[in-house]
Amino acid sequence: MTKRAIGKWLLLVLLGGCLLVQNAAEAMANSPYATLTQGPGGMLVGTQNAYEPDGLIRIDVNQPADIFYDEPTGLLYIADAGNARIAEYDGQNPPKWIGEGVLSNPSGVYVAPDQLIYVADYGLKQIVVFDRQGTLVKQLGRPEEPIYGKKNDFAPRKVAVDKRGNLYVISEGSINGVVQLNKDGGFLGYVGANETNLSFKMLLQRLIFTEDQRGQLFRSTPPSPTSLVLDQQGLLYTVTNGIRDIKKMNIVGDNILSTQSWTSRTLIDIDVDAGGNIFALDAEGIIAVYDSFGNLLFLFGGSDDLYERAGLLKNASAIDVVDSGQTIFVADRERNVINRYRITPFAAKVFEGVDHYKQGLYVQSEGIWQEILKMNSFFILSYQSLAQSYFKQNRNGEALESFKMAEDKSGYSDAFWKIRNDWLQRNMNVVVYVVLACFALGYALRRLHRRFRLLQPFVRLGRAIARIPLMRELGFLFHFLKHPIDAVQELKDNKRATVRSATILYAWLLLLQVILVYAKGYLFASGDPDQMEWLPIVLTAAVPLLFWVVMNYMVSTISDGEGRLSEVYIGTIYALSPYLVFALPIALVSNVLTFNEKFVYDYAMLFVQGWSILLVCIMVKELHDYTFGQTVRNLFLTIFAIVLAALVLFLLVLLFNQEVEFVQTIVQELRNRA
C-alpha cells in the first residue's frame, strides 16, 4: 500500500471518528435525561433512549391544563385554562380559538368520534360541547337524578366520550369514582371508585378512641381519580394522584390490570395508543410507558427547575400520544409550552415485538427480541417473549433459562414439567431397575451380615461413635422425635442432653436457615439467593429463639414452673427436632417438583412445622409439670411477654438514637460557635 493510500485511509478514519463523536454529542444534547426499563429482580436499569425531544410548541396559551390529539384530522387541542378557551392547532398555521366568552376554566378537552369537542369546565361546573366550527352545541351541568346524591358536587376536571356518546367525567371530590352520563347529561352511574386506605395508626384510633373523639378525626374517604382515557376497544383507564396504581376497567368496572412493575404515587395523566400501550405522566415530569399487560417498557423525562431544556418539564400537566405511538405531547403548565417527543428506532423495535407478543406470535417475533437483547441484555420482556417462542418449539432447555431470566415461575414450571416428563420417558426403565437393585442389594447385605457378619466392622464403628458422650447427646434428638414425653423426663432426671449439645443444635438451626435459601428449588424460593445477605436471615431465627427462651423461663418462674433456664434452653431446641431433621430433605425434594405438585412441598413443611410446635407445647407442659390449662396460659403469657419486650426494646433503641442525634447536634453547635 502506498503512502498516499495510507494517508487517505487515516483521513477517512479521523473523519469517521469526528462524525461519531459529533453524533454522540448531538444525541446527548437531544436527550437531557436517562431512559430506564424494568430489569431482573424488579430493578430499574438503563436502556437506550425510547423517545427523544422533538421541539417545543409555543403558541399564545396560558397554563395549559389538558391536551388532545385528534387522529382523523391531525389537530392538537389544548385546554388554555389561563385564557378560558380551547386552542385548535394544526402544527403550522396560527391556532384557532374555541369557546372564548363561553368558557371559564377549562381543565379537560376531548374530541369524540362524531367530531364534537367536549370541554370539562371546572369554573362553570359544566361539560361544554362545541362542534368543529367552534359553535356552542350544549352545556351539561350537575345531574338531577336523586341517585347521583343530593350532597355530591359536580366539578368536572377531565372528560372522555365513547363511541355511543356516553360521557365519563372526573368530578373533583367524587369519592364514588368516575361519573357516567349519557349524551344528554343523564346520570348512568359511577365506575372505578378507589378503595379507602387505612393506616395502622388510624385503625388503632378507631379501636381506642370514643365515638366523640372519632367524630373529631377526619373521615377516611377514598380519593377521586385524577385523569382518565378510553382506548379503541372502549376500556376505561384511570390514574389517581397519591395512589401507586393504574386501573384498566372492563365494561362492568372491574380492574383487569394487575401490574407488578414500577409505578409512581403522583400520576396525574394517562393516555393509550392504538396498540394498547399505556403512557402515564407523573407530577415530576416522569413519563412511564407500559405494554397492555402492565409491564414497564420505558421510564424517562424529569423536572428541570433551572434551565428550559427541551424534554424536561417544570410543571407537567397533561400527556397525549398519537395512535401509532410515534409522537408524544406533554403540556408544561408553568412554561406555557407543549413538549413534543419522537420515537427512536429502538423503541419502535420494542413496540413491534410487543405487538407480536400480544397477538401470540412468539415464534415470528423471536428475531426481533434477539435483536433487542443485543441492544440491551437487561430488557426483561425479551426473555419472556423468547421463552414463549422456545416453549412452543419444544426447545425446553432454552425456554427454562429464559423463563428464569424473565422471572416467570409459572412458565418455568411448565417448561420444567416437560423436561422432567421427557427424561422420565427416556429413563423410566433405568430408574425402575436401579430402585429394584437397591432393594435387592439391601436384602442381600442383611442376609450376608446375619450369616457371615460381613458388616461387623461398620457395626463396631457405629457403636464406638455412639459411646462418645457428645454423639450420644446429639443422637438423643431422634429419641425426642419418637417419645417426647419420656424424653423430657429423661432430660430433667438423667441429663440426657447438655448445654453443649443444645448449642451445637442451635448453631445447626441457624446454619440451616442459610442452607435452605440455596437448597430450595427455584419455584419455591422466596427470592434470588445471590442477592440475599446471610446476617438478616440468621437474626430472623436467632432473635425470636432468644426471646422465647428468656421469656418462657421468666413467665414459668412466676407461675410455679419447675424448669430451669438451662432446661428451657435445651428442651426448646430438642423440641424443634422435626424441623432440624426434615426441613433440608423437603427443601431438596422441591428441586424436582413443579407447581402442579406444590401441595406436596407446602403440606410437608406445614406438617413439620406443626409437629415442632406440638413438641414445644409438650416440652413446656412436661418440663414445668403443668396441667393442660396451665400450659395454655403459660404459652399465651410467653407470647405476650415477647411482644411487650420487643416493643420496649424498640422504644429504647429509638430513644437511644434520639439521644445520639441530640449529642451530635450539641457537638456540632459547639464547633460552629468555636
C-alpha positions as CSV (number, residue, x, y, z in Angstrom):
1,M,0.0,0.0,0.0
2,T,1.4,3.4,-1.0
3,K,1.9,6.3,1.5
4,R,-0.8,8.2,-0.4
5,A,-3.3,5.4,0.1
6,I,-2.4,5.1,3.8
7,G,-2.9,8.8,4.3
8,K,-6.3,8.6,2.6
9,W,-7.4,5.8,5.0
10,L,-6.1,7.6,8.0
11,L,-8.0,10.7,6.9
12,L,-11.2,8.7,6.5
13,V,-10.8,7.1,9.9
14,L,-10.3,10.5,11.6
15,L,-13.3,12.0,9.8
16,G,-15.4,9.0,10.8
17,G,-14.3,9.4,14.4
18,C,-15.2,13.0,14.4
19,L,-18.6,12.3,13.0
20,L,-19.2,9.6,15.7
21,V,-18.3,12.0,18.4
22,Q,-20.4,14.7,16.9
23,N,-23.4,12.4,16.6
24,A,-23.0,11.2,20.2
25,A,-22.8,14.7,21.5
26,E,-25.9,15.6,19.5
27,A,-27.8,12.6,20.9
28,M,-26.8,13.6,24.4
29,A,-27.9,17.1,23.7
30,N,-31.2,16.0,22.3
31,S,-31.9,13.8,25.3
32,P,-31.2,15.6,28.6
33,Y,-32.5,12.6,30.5
34,A,-31.7,8.9,31.1
35,T,-34.1,6.2,30.0
36,L,-34.8,3.2,32.3
37,T,-36.6,-0.1,32.0
38,Q,-37.6,-2.9,34.2
39,G,-34.7,-5.3,34.8
40,P,-34.2,-8.6,36.7
41,G,-35.4,-8.6,40.3
42,G,-37.6,-5.6,39.7
43,M,-34.6,-3.3,39.3
44,L,-34.7,-0.2,37.1
45,V,-31.8,-0.4,34.7
46,G,-30.6,1.9,32.0
47,T,-31.5,1.4,28.4
48,Q,-31.3,3.1,25.0
49,N,-33.5,6.2,24.6
50,A,-37.1,5.4,23.7
51,Y,-38.2,8.9,22.8
52,E,-36.1,12.0,22.1
53,P,-37.2,15.6,22.4
54,D,-38.7,16.9,19.1
55,G,-39.1,20.6,19.8
56,L,-41.5,22.8,21.7
57,I,-44.9,24.1,20.5
58,R,-45.1,27.7,21.5
59,I,-48.5,29.4,21.0
60,D,-50.4,32.0,23.0
61,V,-51.7,29.8,25.7
62,N,-51.6,30.4,29.5
63,Q,-51.5,27.5,31.9
64,P,-52.4,24.6,29.5
65,A,-54.4,22.1,31.6
66,D,-55.1,19.4,29.1
67,I,-54.3,18.3,25.5
68,F,-55.9,16.0,23.0
69,Y,-54.6,14.9,19.6
70,D,-57.4,14.1,17.1
71,E,-56.1,11.3,14.9
72,P,-58.5,11.8,11.9
73,T,-57.8,15.5,11.5
74,G,-54.2,15.7,12.9
75,L,-55.3,18.6,15.0
76,L,-54.0,19.2,18.5
77,Y,-56.5,20.6,21.0
78,I,-55.2,22.5,24.1
79,A,-57.3,23.5,27.2
80,D,-56.0,27.0,27.7
81,A,-57.1,27.4,31.3
82,G,-55.5,30.8,31.9
83,N,-57.3,32.4,28.9
84,A,-60.5,30.4,29.3
85,R,-60.5,28.9,25.8
86,I,-59.6,25.9,23.7
87,A,-56.7,26.1,21.1
88,E,-57.1,24.1,17.9
89,Y,-53.6,23.8,16.4
90,D,-52.6,22.2,13.1
91,G,-48.8,22.5,13.6
92,Q,-48.2,25.2,11.0
93,N,-50.8,27.9,11.0
94,P,-51.9,30.2,13.9
95,P,-54.2,28.4,16.3
96,K,-58.0,28.7,16.1
97,W,-59.7,29.6,19.3
98,I,-62.8,27.9,20.6
99,G,-65.1,28.9,23.5
100,E,-63.9,32.5,24.0
101,G,-66.5,34.3,26.1
102,V,-68.2,31.0,26.9
103,L,-65.7,29.0,29.0
104,S,-64.4,30.0,32.4
105,N,-61.7,27.5,33.5
106,P,-61.4,24.6,31.0
107,S,-59.4,21.8,32.6
108,G,-60.1,18.9,30.2
109,V,-60.7,18.6,26.5
110,Y,-61.8,15.6,24.4
111,V,-62.8,15.2,20.7
112,A,-65.5,12.5,20.3
113,P,-65.7,10.1,17.4
114,D,-68.5,12.3,16.0
115,Q,-66.1,15.2,16.0
116,L,-67.9,17.1,18.7
117,I,-65.5,18.8,21.1
118,Y,-66.2,18.2,24.8
119,V,-64.7,20.5,27.4
120,A,-64.7,19.9,31.2
121,D,-65.0,23.4,32.6
122,Y,-64.1,23.4,36.3
123,G,-65.2,27.1,36.7
124,L,-68.6,26.7,35.2
125,K,-69.0,23.2,36.7
126,Q,-70.3,22.0,33.4
127,I,-69.4,19.9,30.4
128,V,-69.5,22.3,27.4
129,V,-69.9,20.9,23.9
130,F,-68.8,22.6,20.7
131,D,-68.9,21.5,17.0
132,R,-66.0,21.6,14.6
133,Q,-66.7,25.2,13.7
134,G,-66.5,26.2,17.4
135,T,-70.3,26.8,17.7
136,L,-71.7,26.0,21.1
137,V,-73.9,22.9,20.9
138,K,-75.0,22.3,24.5
139,Q,-73.9,22.5,28.2
140,L,-74.3,19.7,30.6
141,G,-74.5,20.5,34.3
142,R,-74.9,18.6,37.5
143,P,-77.1,15.5,37.1
144,E,-80.6,16.0,38.6
145,E,-81.2,12.3,39.3
146,P,-81.6,11.6,43.1
147,I,-79.4,8.6,42.8
148,Y,-76.5,10.9,42.0
149,G,-76.6,12.2,45.6
150,K,-78.0,15.4,46.9
151,K,-74.8,16.5,48.5
152,N,-72.5,15.4,45.7
153,D,-71.0,18.4,43.9
154,F,-70.3,18.4,40.1
155,A,-66.8,19.9,39.4
156,P,-65.6,18.3,36.2
157,R,-61.8,18.1,35.7
158,K,-61.5,15.6,32.9
159,V,-63.9,14.1,30.3
160,A,-63.9,11.2,27.8
161,V,-66.6,10.1,25.4
162,D,-67.1,6.6,24.0
163,K,-68.4,5.6,20.6
164,R,-72.1,5.5,21.8
165,G,-71.8,9.1,23.0
166,N,-71.7,8.3,26.7
167,L,-69.6,10.6,28.8
168,Y,-67.0,9.6,31.5
169,V,-66.3,12.6,33.8
170,I,-63.9,13.0,36.6
171,S,-65.5,15.3,39.1
172,E,-63.3,16.7,41.8
173,G,-64.1,15.3,45.2
174,S,-66.2,12.4,43.8
175,I,-65.4,9.5,46.1
176,N,-67.6,7.2,44.2
177,G,-65.4,7.1,41.1
178,V,-65.9,8.3,37.5
179,V,-69.3,9.8,36.7
180,Q,-71.1,8.2,33.8
181,L,-73.5,10.3,31.8
182,N,-75.5,9.7,28.6
183,K,-75.2,12.1,25.7
184,D,-78.0,14.2,27.1
185,G,-76.4,14.5,30.5
186,G,-78.5,11.9,32.2
187,F,-76.8,10.1,35.1
188,L,-75.9,6.5,34.4
189,G,-73.8,5.6,37.5
190,Y,-70.3,5.5,38.9
191,V,-67.4,3.3,37.9
192,G,-63.8,2.8,39.1
193,A,-64.1,4.0,42.7
194,N,-60.8,3.8,44.7
195,E,-60.6,1.9,47.9
196,T,-60.1,3.5,51.3
197,N,-56.5,3.2,52.6
198,L,-56.5,2.9,56.4
199,S,-53.1,3.2,58.1
200,F,-52.2,1.2,61.2
201,K,-52.5,4.4,63.2
202,M,-56.0,5.1,62.0
203,L,-57.1,1.5,62.9
204,L,-55.7,1.9,66.4
205,Q,-57.6,5.2,66.7
206,R,-60.8,3.6,65.7
207,L,-60.4,0.9,68.2
208,I,-59.3,3.0,71.2
209,F,-61.0,6.4,70.7
210,T,-64.5,7.1,71.9
211,E,-67.3,8.0,69.4
212,D,-66.9,11.7,70.0
213,Q,-63.1,11.5,69.5
214,R,-63.6,9.5,66.3
215,G,-66.0,12.2,65.1
216,Q,-63.4,14.9,65.6
217,L,-60.9,13.0,63.3
218,F,-61.0,13.4,59.6
219,R,-63.1,10.9,57.8
220,S,-61.4,8.2,55.8
221,T,-62.7,8.7,52.3
222,P,-61.1,7.3,49.1
223,P,-59.5,9.9,46.8
224,S,-61.2,10.7,43.5
225,P,-59.4,9.7,40.2
226,T,-57.2,12.3,38.7
227,S,-57.4,11.5,35.0
228,L,-58.9,9.0,32.6
229,V,-58.8,7.8,29.0
230,L,-60.7,5.4,26.8
231,D,-58.9,3.0,24.4
232,Q,-60.2,1.9,21.0
233,Q,-62.0,-1.0,22.5
234,G,-63.9,1.2,24.9
235,L,-61.9,0.2,28.0
236,L,-61.6,2.8,30.7
237,Y,-58.2,3.7,32.2
238,T,-57.7,5.9,35.3
239,V,-54.9,7.1,37.5
240,T,-55.1,8.8,40.9
241,N,-52.6,11.2,42.3
242,G,-51.5,9.7,45.7
243,I,-52.2,6.1,44.8
244,R,-49.5,3.9,43.2
245,D,-51.9,2.2,40.8
246,I,-53.1,2.3,37.1
247,K,-56.6,0.9,36.6
248,K,-57.8,-0.7,33.4
249,M,-61.5,-1.4,33.7
250,N,-63.8,-3.7,31.7
251,I,-67.4,-2.9,30.8
252,V,-68.6,-3.8,34.3
253,G,-66.0,-1.7,36.1
254,D,-63.6,-4.4,37.3
255,N,-59.9,-3.6,37.2
256,I,-58.3,-6.1,34.8
257,L,-54.7,-4.7,35.0
258,S,-52.5,-6.2,37.7
259,T,-49.0,-4.8,37.2
260,Q,-46.0,-5.6,39.4
261,S,-43.9,-3.0,37.6
262,W,-42.8,0.3,38.9
263,T,-45.5,3.0,39.2
264,S,-45.4,6.5,40.6
265,R,-47.5,7.7,43.5
266,T,-48.0,11.1,41.8
267,L,-49.5,10.1,38.5
268,I,-51.6,13.0,37.0
269,D,-52.5,11.9,33.5
270,I,-52.7,8.9,31.2
271,D,-53.2,8.0,27.6
272,V,-53.2,4.8,25.4
273,D,-52.1,4.3,21.8
274,A,-53.8,2.1,19.2
275,G,-51.7,-0.9,20.3
276,G,-53.0,-0.7,23.9
277,N,-49.6,0.6,25.3
278,I,-50.1,2.9,28.3
279,F,-48.4,6.2,28.7
280,A,-48.6,7.7,32.2
281,L,-47.3,11.1,33.4
282,D,-46.4,12.0,37.0
283,A,-46.1,15.4,38.7
284,E,-42.3,15.4,38.4
285,G,-42.4,15.2,34.6
286,I,-41.6,11.4,34.5
287,I,-43.1,9.6,31.6
288,A,-43.8,5.9,32.1
289,V,-44.6,3.6,29.1
290,Y,-46.2,0.2,29.8
291,D,-47.5,-2.5,27.5
292,S,-51.1,-3.6,27.5
293,F,-50.3,-6.2,30.3
294,G,-48.8,-3.5,32.6
295,N,-45.2,-4.4,32.0
296,L,-42.9,-1.3,32.3
297,L,-41.2,-0.7,29.0
298,F,-39.6,2.7,29.4
299,L,-39.2,5.4,32.0
300,F,-37.8,8.8,31.0
301,G,-38.2,12.6,31.4
302,G,-38.0,14.6,34.6
303,S,-38.2,18.0,36.0
304,D,-36.0,21.0,35.1
305,D,-36.2,23.9,37.5
306,L,-33.1,25.9,36.4
307,Y,-32.9,25.7,32.6
308,E,-35.5,25.4,29.9
309,R,-34.2,22.3,28.3
310,A,-36.4,20.5,25.7
311,G,-37.7,17.2,27.0
312,L,-37.7,18.3,30.7
313,L,-40.6,19.9,32.4
314,K,-41.1,22.4,35.1
315,N,-44.8,21.7,35.9
316,A,-46.2,18.8,33.9
317,S,-50.0,18.9,33.5
318,A,-51.1,16.6,30.7
319,I,-49.9,13.9,28.2
320,D,-51.3,12.7,24.9
321,V,-49.9,10.3,22.3
322,V,-50.8,9.6,18.7
323,D,-52.3,6.3,17.9
324,S,-49.2,4.9,16.3
325,G,-47.2,5.8,19.5
326,Q,-44.6,7.6,17.4
327,T,-45.2,11.0,18.9
328,I,-45.9,12.1,22.5
329,F,-47.2,15.6,23.5
330,V,-46.7,16.8,27.1
331,A,-48.0,20.1,28.4
332,D,-46.0,22.3,30.7
333,R,-48.4,24.4,32.7
334,E,-45.8,26.8,34.1
335,R,-43.8,27.4,30.9
336,N,-46.9,27.5,28.7
337,V,-45.4,25.2,26.1
338,I,-46.2,21.8,24.7
339,N,-43.2,19.4,24.6
340,R,-43.1,17.0,21.7
341,Y,-41.2,13.7,21.7
342,R,-40.4,11.4,18.8
343,I,-39.9,7.7,18.9
344,T,-36.4,6.2,18.4
345,P,-35.7,3.1,16.2
346,F,-35.0,1.1,19.4
347,A,-38.5,1.9,20.9
348,A,-40.1,1.2,17.5
349,K,-38.4,-2.3,17.5
350,V,-39.7,-2.9,21.1
351,F,-43.2,-1.9,20.2
352,E,-43.1,-4.2,17.2
353,G,-42.0,-7.1,19.4
354,V,-44.7,-6.2,22.0
355,D,-47.4,-6.2,19.3
356,H,-46.3,-9.7,18.1
357,Y,-46.2,-10.9,21.7
358,K,-49.8,-9.6,22.4
359,Q,-51.0,-11.5,19.3
360,G,-49.3,-14.7,20.4
361,L,-46.9,-14.6,17.5
362,Y,-44.0,-15.8,19.7
363,V,-42.0,-17.7,17.1
364,Q,-42.4,-15.0,14.5
365,S,-41.1,-12.4,16.9
366,E,-38.0,-14.4,18.0
367,G,-35.7,-12.5,15.7
368,I,-37.0,-9.1,16.9
369,W,-36.4,-9.9,20.6
370,Q,-33.0,-11.4,20.0
371,E,-32.1,-8.1,18.2
372,I,-33.4,-6.2,21.2
373,L,-31.4,-8.3,23.6
374,K,-28.2,-7.5,21.6
375,M,-29.0,-3.8,22.2
376,N,-29.9,-4.3,25.9
377,S,-29.3,-7.6,27.7
378,F,-31.4,-6.4,30.7
379,F,-34.6,-5.9,28.8
380,I,-36.6,-8.5,30.7
381,L,-39.6,-8.6,28.4
382,S,-37.3,-10.0,25.7
383,Y,-36.6,-13.1,27.8
384,Q,-40.4,-13.6,28.4
385,S,-41.1,-13.5,24.7
386,L,-38.2,-15.7,23.7
387,A,-39.2,-18.2,26.4
388,Q,-42.6,-18.5,24.9
389,S,-41.1,-18.9,21.5
390,Y,-38.7,-21.7,22.7
391,F,-41.6,-23.4,24.6
392,K,-43.8,-23.5,21.5
393,Q,-40.9,-25.1,19.6
394,N,-40.2,-27.7,22.3
395,R,-36.8,-26.1,23.0
396,N,-37.5,-26.6,26.6
397,G,-34.0,-26.2,28.0
398,E,-33.7,-22.8,26.4
399,A,-37.2,-22.0,27.5
400,L,-36.4,-22.9,31.1
401,E,-33.4,-20.5,31.2
402,S,-35.4,-17.7,29.5
403,F,-38.4,-18.1,31.9
404,K,-35.9,-17.9,34.8
405,M,-34.4,-14.7,33.4
406,A,-37.9,-13.3,32.9
407,E,-38.8,-14.3,36.5
408,D,-41.9,-16.1,35.2
409,K,-42.3,-19.0,37.6
410,S,-45.4,-20.3,36.0
411,G,-43.8,-20.6,32.6
412,Y,-40.7,-22.1,34.3
413,S,-42.9,-24.7,35.9
414,D,-44.4,-25.7,32.6
415,A,-41.0,-26.0,30.9
416,F,-39.6,-27.9,33.8
417,W,-42.5,-30.3,33.7
418,K,-41.9,-31.1,30.1
419,I,-38.2,-31.6,30.6
420,R,-38.9,-33.9,33.6
421,N,-41.5,-35.8,31.7
422,D,-39.2,-36.3,28.7
423,W,-36.4,-37.5,31.0
424,L,-38.7,-40.0,32.8
425,Q,-40.0,-41.4,29.5
426,R,-36.4,-42.0,28.3
427,N,-35.1,-43.3,31.6
428,M,-38.0,-44.9,33.4
429,N,-36.7,-48.4,32.8
430,V,-33.3,-47.4,34.3
431,V,-35.0,-45.8,37.3
432,V,-37.1,-48.9,38.0
433,Y,-34.0,-51.2,37.6
434,V,-31.9,-49.0,40.0
435,V,-34.6,-49.0,42.6
436,L,-35.1,-52.7,42.4
437,A,-31.3,-53.2,42.5
438,C,-31.0,-51.1,45.7
439,F,-33.7,-53.1,47.4
440,A,-32.1,-56.4,46.3
441,L,-28.6,-55.2,47.4
442,G,-30.0,-54.2,50.8
443,Y,-31.7,-57.5,51.3
444,A,-28.6,-59.4,50.3
445,L,-26.4,-57.4,52.6
446,R,-28.7,-58.1,55.5
447,R,-28.7,-61.9,54.8
448,L,-24.9,-61.9,54.4
449,H,-24.4,-60.0,57.6
450,R,-26.6,-62.4,59.6
451,R,-24.7,-65.4,58.3
452,F,-21.1,-64.2,57.9
453,R,-21.1,-60.9,59.9
454,L,-20.0,-59.1,56.8
455,L,-20.8,-55.6,58.1
456,Q,-19.3,-56.2,61.6
457,P,-16.6,-53.6,61.2
458,F,-19.2,-50.9,60.4
459,V,-21.3,-52.1,63.4
460,R,-18.3,-51.8,65.8
461,L,-17.6,-48.3,64.3
462,G,-21.1,-47.2,64.9
463,R,-21.1,-48.5,68.5
464,A,-17.8,-46.7,69.1
465,I,-19.2,-43.4,67.9
466,A,-22.4,-43.9,69.9
467,R,-20.2,-44.3,73.1
468,I,-18.9,-40.7,72.6
469,P,-20.8,-38.5,75.1
470,L,-21.4,-35.7,72.6
471,M,-22.6,-38.0,69.9
472,R,-24.9,-39.8,72.4
473,E,-26.4,-36.4,73.3
474,L,-26.9,-35.4,69.7
475,G,-28.5,-38.8,69.0
476,F,-31.0,-38.1,71.8
477,L,-32.6,-35.8,69.2
478,F,-34.2,-38.9,67.4
479,H,-35.4,-40.3,70.8
480,F,-37.2,-36.9,71.3
481,L,-38.9,-37.4,67.9
482,K,-40.4,-40.8,68.9
483,H,-41.1,-40.4,72.6
484,P,-41.3,-36.7,73.5
485,I,-42.9,-37.1,76.9
486,D,-40.3,-39.7,78.1
487,A,-37.5,-37.6,76.5
488,V,-38.4,-34.5,78.6
489,Q,-38.4,-36.6,81.8
490,E,-35.0,-38.1,80.9
491,L,-33.8,-34.6,80.1
492,K,-34.8,-33.5,83.6
493,D,-33.8,-36.6,85.6
494,N,-30.9,-38.2,83.7
495,K,-29.4,-35.2,81.9
496,R,-29.5,-37.0,78.6
497,A,-28.6,-33.7,76.9
498,T,-26.4,-30.8,77.9
499,V,-26.0,-27.1,77.1
500,R,-23.1,-28.1,74.9
501,S,-25.1,-30.4,72.6
502,A,-28.0,-27.9,72.6
503,T,-25.7,-25.1,71.5
504,I,-24.5,-27.2,68.6
505,L,-28.1,-27.8,67.5
506,Y,-28.9,-24.1,67.8
507,A,-25.9,-23.5,65.5
508,W,-27.2,-26.1,63.1
509,L,-30.6,-24.4,63.1
510,L,-29.2,-21.0,62.2
511,L,-26.9,-22.5,59.6
512,L,-30.0,-24.4,58.2
513,Q,-31.8,-21.2,57.6
514,V,-29.0,-20.1,55.3
515,I,-28.7,-23.5,53.6
516,L,-32.4,-23.6,52.9
517,V,-32.2,-20.4,50.9
518,Y,-29.9,-22.2,48.4
519,A,-31.3,-25.7,48.8
520,K,-34.9,-24.9,47.7
521,G,-36.0,-25.2,44.1
522,Y,-36.3,-22.1,42.1
523,L,-40.1,-22.4,42.1
524,F,-40.3,-22.4,45.9
525,A,-37.5,-19.9,46.7
526,S,-38.7,-16.6,48.1
527,G,-36.0,-14.5,46.3
528,D,-32.7,-14.6,44.5
529,P,-30.2,-16.4,46.8
530,D,-27.3,-14.4,45.2
531,Q,-29.0,-11.1,46.4
532,M,-29.7,-12.2,50.0
533,E,-27.5,-11.5,52.9
534,W,-27.0,-14.2,55.5
535,L,-26.9,-12.0,58.6
536,P,-30.6,-10.9,58.4
537,I,-31.6,-14.5,57.7
538,V,-29.7,-15.7,60.8
539,L,-31.0,-12.9,63.0
540,T,-34.6,-13.6,61.9
541,A,-34.3,-17.0,63.5
542,A,-31.9,-16.2,66.4
543,V,-33.7,-13.2,67.9
544,P,-37.2,-14.9,68.3
545,L,-35.5,-18.0,69.8
546,L,-33.6,-15.8,72.3
547,F,-36.8,-14.0,73.3
548,W,-38.7,-17.3,73.6
549,V,-36.1,-19.0,76.0
550,V,-35.8,-16.0,78.2
551,M,-39.4,-15.0,78.4
552,N,-40.7,-18.6,78.8
553,Y,-38.3,-19.1,81.8
554,M,-39.3,-15.8,83.4
555,V,-43.1,-16.5,82.9
556,S,-42.6,-20.0,84.3
557,T,-40.7,-18.7,87.3
558,I,-43.6,-16.6,88.4
559,S,-46.2,-19.2,87.6
560,D,-44.8,-22.2,89.6
561,G,-42.9,-23.7,86.7
562,E,-40.3,-26.4,87.7
563,G,-38.0,-26.0,84.7
564,R,-34.7,-24.2,85.0
565,L,-33.2,-21.8,82.4
566,S,-30.8,-24.4,81.1
567,E,-33.6,-26.9,80.7
568,V,-35.7,-24.5,78.8
569,Y,-32.7,-23.7,76.6
570,I,-32.1,-27.4,75.9
571,G,-35.7,-28.5,75.7
572,T,-36.6,-25.8,73.1
573,I,-34.1,-26.9,70.5
574,Y,-34.7,-30.6,71.0
575,A,-38.5,-29.9,70.6
576,L,-37.6,-28.5,67.2
577,S,-36.2,-31.8,66.2
578,P,-38.7,-32.4,63.3
579,Y,-37.6,-29.2,61.7
580,L,-33.9,-29.9,62.3
581,V,-34.2,-33.3,60.7
582,F,-36.7,-33.0,57.9
583,A,-36.6,-29.4,56.6
584,L,-33.5,-29.9,54.5
585,P,-34.7,-33.1,52.8
586,I,-38.0,-31.5,52.0
587,A,-36.2,-28.4,50.5
588,L,-34.0,-30.7,48.3
589,V,-37.1,-32.6,47.1
590,S,-38.6,-29.2,46.0
591,N,-36.0,-29.1,43.2
592,V,-37.8,-31.9,41.3
593,L,-41.3,-30.5,41.9
594,T,-43.4,-28.2,39.7
595,F,-46.3,-26.0,40.7
596,N,-48.6,-29.0,40.0
597,E,-47.0,-30.8,43.0
598,K,-46.7,-27.6,45.1
599,F,-49.1,-29.1,47.6
600,V,-46.5,-31.8,48.4
601,Y,-44.0,-29.2,49.5
602,D,-46.5,-27.0,51.3
603,Y,-48.1,-29.8,53.2
604,A,-44.8,-31.4,54.1
605,M,-43.4,-28.1,55.5
606,L,-46.7,-27.4,57.3
607,F,-46.7,-30.9,58.9
608,V,-43.1,-30.5,60.0
609,Q,-43.8,-27.1,61.5
610,G,-47.0,-28.2,63.2
611,W,-45.1,-31.2,64.6
612,S,-42.4,-29.0,66.0
613,I,-45.0,-26.6,67.6
614,L,-46.7,-29.6,69.2
615,L,-43.4,-30.9,70.7
616,V,-42.7,-27.4,72.1
617,C,-46.1,-27.4,73.8
618,I,-45.4,-30.9,75.2
619,M,-42.0,-29.8,76.3
620,V,-43.4,-26.8,78.2
621,K,-46.1,-29.0,79.9
622,E,-43.8,-31.8,81.0
623,L,-40.8,-29.6,81.8
624,H,-42.7,-27.3,84.2
625,D,-45.1,-30.1,85.3
626,Y,-48.2,-28.1,84.2
627,T,-51.8,-29.2,83.6
628,F,-53.3,-28.6,80.1
629,G,-54.9,-25.3,81.2
630,Q,-51.7,-24.1,82.9
631,T,-49.7,-24.9,79.7
632,V,-52.1,-22.9,77.5
633,R,-51.9,-20.0,80.0
634,N,-48.1,-20.2,80.0
635,L,-47.8,-20.1,76.2
636,F,-50.1,-17.1,75.9
637,L,-48.2,-15.2,78.6
638,T,-44.9,-16.1,77.0
639,I,-46.1,-14.7,73.6
640,F,-47.4,-11.6,75.3
641,A,-44.1,-11.1,77.1
642,I,-42.2,-11.5,73.9
643,V,-44.3,-8.8,72.1
644,L,-44.0,-6.5,75.1
645,A,-40.2,-7.0,75.4
646,A,-39.8,-6.4,71.6
647,L,-41.8,-3.1,71.9
648,V,-39.8,-1.9,74.9
649,L,-36.5,-2.8,73.1
650,F,-37.8,-0.9,70.0
651,L,-38.6,2.2,72.1
652,L,-35.2,2.0,73.8
653,V,-33.4,1.9,70.5
654,L,-35.5,4.8,69.3
655,L,-34.7,6.9,72.4
656,F,-31.0,6.0,72.1
657,N,-30.9,7.2,68.5
658,Q,-32.6,10.4,69.5
659,E,-30.1,10.9,72.3
660,V,-27.2,10.3,69.9
661,E,-28.6,12.8,67.5
662,F,-29.1,15.3,70.3
663,V,-25.5,15.0,71.4
664,Q,-24.3,15.2,67.8
665,T,-26.3,18.4,67.4
666,I,-24.8,19.9,70.5
667,V,-21.3,19.0,69.5
668,Q,-21.8,20.5,66.0
669,E,-23.2,23.7,67.5
670,L,-20.2,24.0,69.8
671,R,-17.9,23.5,66.9
672,N,-19.7,26.2,64.9
673,R,-19.5,28.7,67.7
674,A,-15.9,27.9,68.4
